[in-house]
Each structure stands twice: as structure tokens, then as C-alpha cells.
Amino acid sequence: MFGKLFGRGGDGPGADPHALPAPRRGNGVHRLRALGDRRVLALVEAADTGDWEGVKEALAPFDLGRDHQVLGQLTDIDGLQDWIGRAVEEDKEHRALALLISGARHIAWGWEARTAARAVHVTQEQWRVFRERLQIAERQLLEAAELRPDWITPWRQLLTSARGMSLGSAIAETRRDAGLRRDPLDAEIHVEWLSQLQPRWGGEPGEALEFARAAFAAAPDGHRLGCVVAMAYIEEWVESDDGACLQQPRIRTELRQAAERSILHHAYERRLGWQGDYNIFAMALSLAGSSTASNVFRELEGAYTEWPWTYMSEPQKAYARFRKAF
């Protein structure tokens, strides 16, 4: 049933008319395109060709001020920054929307210049370009947030730029709180704050996991905030020099319980982009050596999302390897 309802297509009763068909692969693994949705694919294709009118039309079913996943599909489009500025200046009616998209793209574009290298390996020129792009993002996102005070996505993006520009804990906390006032259970704000709490960004060991546990404890059963616990453990693995650091019985138990109370709970709602939640748990459970990973991989039916597997070398191969192991 899940295959027809959630992102696998099909033409039987209850089939999702918007689902993209999964490409056939020999090992059954396929990268999820456009959140597995035809409407999102139309949006991405319009943005890829610089068709602002097409972008606005394709956005009609979505609320970009709250939908982090759909916004994320736009931010990685190479070349979007070359034309979105015209929309910012010329389309007064939709200025906030254009500012949001442009600001989010400039953050991603800035990180492309900086690369994922450790700070000591980033050149002065890379830092200069990185900061220039993030400064543009800051101006645009703050204006978007002012124009649309109900939106939450600008605040999640501003958390990222604050971290990149080392604006300090007071500013970061203010932005976190601004986002959570609009939705106290927003998973993306929580995951972004996890990054802020990592030792590589000035946090204390164990601080992120404590934050994740408290957040999930306050969430109702079936809420996707369980992903924050899974991401906290993935981040611990990233920070550790021990590749087997998660393979402890207590960690396996906590991750299994988090999965059972969130994505595997009957109250969990498979909204657009649900495969990303499952991929987070698939990676965390796999690293912990938990047999619950098999349940998660089975529901995914080979649908792979780059995040959070990009923490590994050859991410898709890592996904396929763990999927086969469980």
C-alpha cells in the first residue's frame, strides 16, 4: 500500500497522481528526484531555465514560507543566482518570495565557494567569496522576514548564515527563537540548531544530544522531531574519530525507540519529502548496527536522499551497502 500512496506512482486505487515513477536500477537504489513529486519537478525545471513566471505558477500548491523541503529543491540549482535578482527588483508583488529564494540560494552558493573542507584548509579567497555571498543572503532574508513575519523558512536560513559568518551565540539564539515562535516543533529549525551546538562550531560535547532529547520528549507521538535525535547521533559520529562509536546497546535502544515513536509510529504523517526523514534514521540506525534499520530501508524501497549520507565518502554506495547488510 505504501508504494502506491507515497512517491512510487502506480495507477491503482489511492495512487498518488503527483508521484514520480522510481527509475529502475540493478541494485534497487535510486536518488530521489524533486522529492518524488511531479509538481516539484515542474518547479525545479522552471527555475533551471530562469522562468520566473513558471516558478510562481509551480509554487501554487506549496507554502514556501514554511516548506523547507521545497525551498531546498531550489537552493541547489546552479545558475539560479544569475537571474533571481531581476525578480527581486522587478516583481514588487512577489518581492518577499524572490528575496527568500535568492537569499537561500546565496547561502548554498556561498558554501559551494567555501567547500566542506575544515576551516584551516579554506583559502583566503574562498573565505572572501563565502562571506560576500552570505552578506547578500543576510540582507535579503532579513527583508523577506520583515515583509512576511509569518514565515519560518527565512529564520532557518538565517541560522545557517549566522553560523557561517560567526555572528555569535546571541544572534543565533535570537534567530532560533524567532523560528520556534512560529512553530515550536519545526524539525528543520531544531536540526539546524544541532549544527550550531557541535564542537566544531563552538558547542560542548553532548550538548546537541541533550537538546535533541528534550525537543523530542516534548513532541507528540508520531512527530518527525524524532529525526533530531537520529541526527544528533550522526553528528556525534561525524565528530568522533571512532567509526564504531555508535555501536553500543544503549544507543541502539534509544534510536530504535525514537524510530518507533516517530517515523514508524502509526500517527506519523508521510508528507511531501518523508523519504528524507527515513534516510536520516536509516543512516543513524545503520551506524549503530540496529536491526531496526531493515524496517526503515524496506519502507524506502531504495529511495536515497543525499542528506545526510553526504557525511560519508561515496554516499549512494554507502546507502546501498548498508541497505544490503540489513
C-alpha positions in Angstrom: 0.0 0.0 0.0 2.7 2.5 0.9 4.3 2.1 -2.5 1.2 3.4 -4.2 0.4 6.1 -1.7 3.8 7.7 -1.2 6.0 8.5 -4.0 6.2 5.3 -6.1 3.4 6.1 -8.6 1.1 3.4 -9.8 -2.4 3.6 -11.3 -4.5 1.6 -8.8 -7.0 3.0 -6.3 -5.4 5.5 -3.9 -2.3 6.0 -6.2 -0.7 9.4 -5.8 -1.2 11.3 -9.0 1.7 13.5 -8.3 4.3 10.7 -7.7 7.3 10.4 -9.9 8.0 6.8 -11.0 11.1 5.4 -9.5 13.8 4.7 -12.1 14.8 1.0 -12.5 18.2 0.2 -11.1 20.0 -3.1 -10.9 20.6 -2.8 -7.2 17.2 -1.2 -6.5 18.7 2.1 -5.3 17.7 5.4 -6.9 18.3 9.0 -5.9 15.0 10.7 -5.1 14.4 13.4 -7.6 12.4 16.5 -6.8 11.0 15.0 -3.6 9.5 12.3 -5.7 6.8 14.7 -6.9 5.8 15.8 -10.4 4.8 19.3 -9.2 8.2 19.8 -7.5 9.9 18.6 -10.7 8.0 21.2 -12.7 9.1 23.9 -10.2 12.8 22.8 -10.5 12.6 22.7 -14.3 11.1 26.3 -14.4 13.8 27.6 -12.1 16.5 25.8 -14.0 15.5 27.7 -17.2 15.1 31.1 -15.4 11.4 31.1 -15.9 10.1 33.3 -13.0 6.5 33.2 -14.1 6.8 29.4 -14.4 8.3 29.2 -10.9 5.4 31.2 -9.4 2.9 29.1 -11.1 4.5 25.9 -10.0 4.7 27.1 -6.4 0.9 27.5 -6.2 0.4 24.2 -4.3 3.1 25.0 -1.8 3.8 27.4 1.1 7.5 28.3 0.6 7.4 30.3 3.8 7.0 27.1 5.8 8.1 24.3 3.4 11.8 23.9 4.0 12.0 20.8 1.7 10.5 22.6 -1.4 12.7 25.6 -0.8 15.7 23.3 -0.6 15.0 22.0 -4.0 15.6 25.5 -5.4 18.7 26.4 -3.4 20.9 23.9 -5.1 20.1 24.9 -8.7 23.3 26.1 -10.3 22.8 29.4 -12.1 19.6 30.4 -10.2 21.6 33.3 -8.7 22.2 34.7 -12.2 18.5 35.6 -12.8 16.7 35.7 -9.5 18.0 39.2 -8.7 15.9 40.6 -11.6 12.8 39.1 -9.9 13.7 40.7 -6.6 14.0 44.1 -8.3 11.1 43.9 -10.8 8.3 41.9 -9.2 7.1 44.1 -6.4 4.1 42.0 -5.7 6.2 38.9 -5.1 9.3 40.6 -3.7 9.3 38.6 -0.5 9.2 35.3 -2.3 12.0 36.3 -4.7 14.1 37.6 -1.7 13.6 34.3 0.1 14.7 32.2 -2.8 17.6 34.4 -3.7 18.8 34.6 -0.1 18.6 30.8 0.4 20.4 30.3 -2.9 23.2 32.7 -1.9 23.8 30.7 1.3 24.2 27.4 -0.7 26.3 29.3 -3.3 28.5 30.6 -0.6 29.1 27.2 0.8 30.0 26.0 -2.7 32.8 28.5 -2.7 33.9 27.7 0.9 33.6 23.9 0.2 33.1 21.3 3.0 36.8 21.4 4.0 37.8 22.1 7.5 38.4 25.8 8.2 42.2 25.5 8.2 42.1 24.2 4.6 39.9 27.0 3.2 41.9 29.7 1.3 41.6 33.4 1.9 40.0 33.9 -1.5 37.4 31.2 -0.7 36.6 32.9 2.6 36.2 36.3 0.8 33.7 34.9 -1.7 31.9 32.9 1.0 31.4 36.0 3.2 30.3 38.2 0.2 27.6 35.7 -0.7 26.4 35.2 2.9 26.2 39.0 3.4 23.9 39.2 0.4 21.8 36.4 1.8 21.6 38.1 5.2 20.2 41.3 3.7 17.7 39.5 1.5 16.5 37.1 4.1 16.0 39.7 6.8 14.0 41.8 4.4 11.9 38.7 3.4 11.3 38.0 7.1 10.2 41.6 7.7 7.9 41.6 4.7 6.4 38.2 5.8 6.5 37.9 9.6 4.5 34.7 9.4 7.2 32.8 7.5 9.6 30.4 9.3 11.9 29.4 6.4 13.9 32.7 6.4 14.8 32.1 10.1 16.1 28.6 9.4 18.3 30.0 6.6 19.4 32.9 8.8 20.6 30.4 11.4 22.9 28.9 8.7 24.3 32.2 7.6 24.9 33.3 11.2 26.9 30.2 11.8 28.9 30.7 8.6 29.6 34.3 9.4 30.4 33.6 13.1 27.9 36.2 14.3 27.9 34.8 17.8 25.6 32.9 20.1 23.3 35.8 21.0 22.3 36.4 17.4 22.0 32.7 16.6 19.7 32.2 19.7 17.6 35.1 18.7 17.0 33.7 15.2 16.4 30.2 16.6 13.8 31.6 19.0 12.2 33.6 16.2 11.7 30.4 14.2 10.4 28.4 17.1 7.9 31.1 18.0 6.3 30.5 14.6 6.4 26.7 15.1 7.8 25.3 18.3 8.0 21.8 16.7 9.7 22.7 13.5 12.1 19.9 12.8 14.4 21.9 10.4 15.0 24.7 13.0 15.9 22.0 15.5 18.3 20.2 13.1 19.9 23.4 12.2 20.5 24.2 15.9 22.1 20.8 16.3 24.8 22.0 13.9 25.3 25.2 16.0 25.9 23.0 19.1 28.6 20.9 17.6 32.1 21.2 19.0 33.4 22.2 15.5 31.2 25.3 15.8 31.9 26.0 19.4 29.5 23.8 21.2 30.2 21.4 24.1 30.3 17.6 23.7 26.9 16.1 24.5 25.1 19.4 24.3 23.4 18.7 21.0 22.2 15.3 22.1 20.7 16.7 25.3 18.9 19.4 23.2 17.6 16.7 20.8 16.3 14.5 23.6 14.5 17.4 25.3 12.9 18.5 22.0 11.6 15.1 21.1 10.3 14.4 24.6 8.0 17.5 24.2 6.7 16.3 20.9 3.6 14.1 20.4 3.8 10.5 19.3 4.3 10.2 15.5 6.1 13.5 15.2 9.1 13.8 12.9 11.1 15.5 15.6 12.5 12.1 16.3 14.8 12.8 13.4 16.5 15.3 15.6 17.7 12.5 17.9 18.9 10.5 15.0 20.8 13.5 13.6 22.3 14.2 16.9 23.9 10.7 16.9 25.0 11.1 13.3 26.7 14.4 14.3 28.4 12.5 17.2 29.7 10.0 14.7 31.0 12.8 12.5 32.8 14.4 15.4 34.3 11.2 16.7 37.5 9.5 15.5 35.9 6.1 16.2 33.8 4.8 13.4 32.1 2.4 15.7 31.3 4.9 18.4 27.5 4.4 18.0 27.6 0.6 18.2 26.6 0.5 21.9 23.4 -1.3 23.2 22.1 1.8 24.9 22.4 3.8 21.7 20.8 1.1 19.6 17.9 1.0 22.1 17.4 4.8 22.1 17.5 5.0 18.3 15.0 2.1 18.0 12.7 3.7 20.4 13.0 7.1 18.7 12.1 5.5 15.3 9.2 3.6 16.8 7.8 6.8 18.4 8.3 8.9 15.3 8.6 7.6 11.7 7.5 4.1 12.5 4.6 5.2 14.6 1.0 4.9 13.2 0.5 8.6 13.8 3.4 9.6 11.6 2.2 11.5 8.5 4.1 10.9 5.3 4.1 14.4 3.9 6.0 15.5 0.9 9.7 14.7 1.5 9.1 12.0 4.1 11.9 9.9 2.5 14.4 12.4 3.9 13.2 11.6 7.5 13.6 7.9 6.7 17.1 8.4 5.3 18.2 10.1 8.5 17.0 7.2 10.6 18.4 4.7 8.0 21.9 6.1 8.4 21.8 6.5 12.2 20.4 3.0 12.8 22.9 1.5 10.3 25.8 3.2 12.1 24.5 1.9 15.4 24.2 -1.7 14.0 20.5 -1.8 14.8 18.3 -4.3 13.1 15.5 -1.7 13.0 17.4 -0.3 10.0 15.9 -3.1 7.9 12.3 -1.8 8.6 13.3 1.6 7.5 15.1 0.5 4.3 12.2 -1.7 3.4 9.8 1.3 3.6 12.1 3.4 1.4 12.2 0.8 -1.3 15.6 2.0 -2.5 14.8 5.8 -2.4 18.0 7.6 -1.5 18.4 11.2 -0.4 21.8 12.9 -0.4 21.3 14.3 3.1 22.7 13.0 5.5 24.7 10.4 3.6 27.0 13.2 2.3 28.8 12.9 5.5 30.2 9.7 4.0 32.5 9.2 1.1 30.6 7.8 -1.9 27.2 8.4 -0.2 25.0 6.4 -2.5 27.3 3.4 -2.4 27.3 3.7 1.4 23.4 3.7 1.4 23.4 0.6 -0.9 25.9 -1.2 1.2 24.0 -0.7 4.5 20.7 -1.5 2.8 22.1 -4.8 1.6 23.6 -5.5 5.1 20.3 -5.2 6.8 
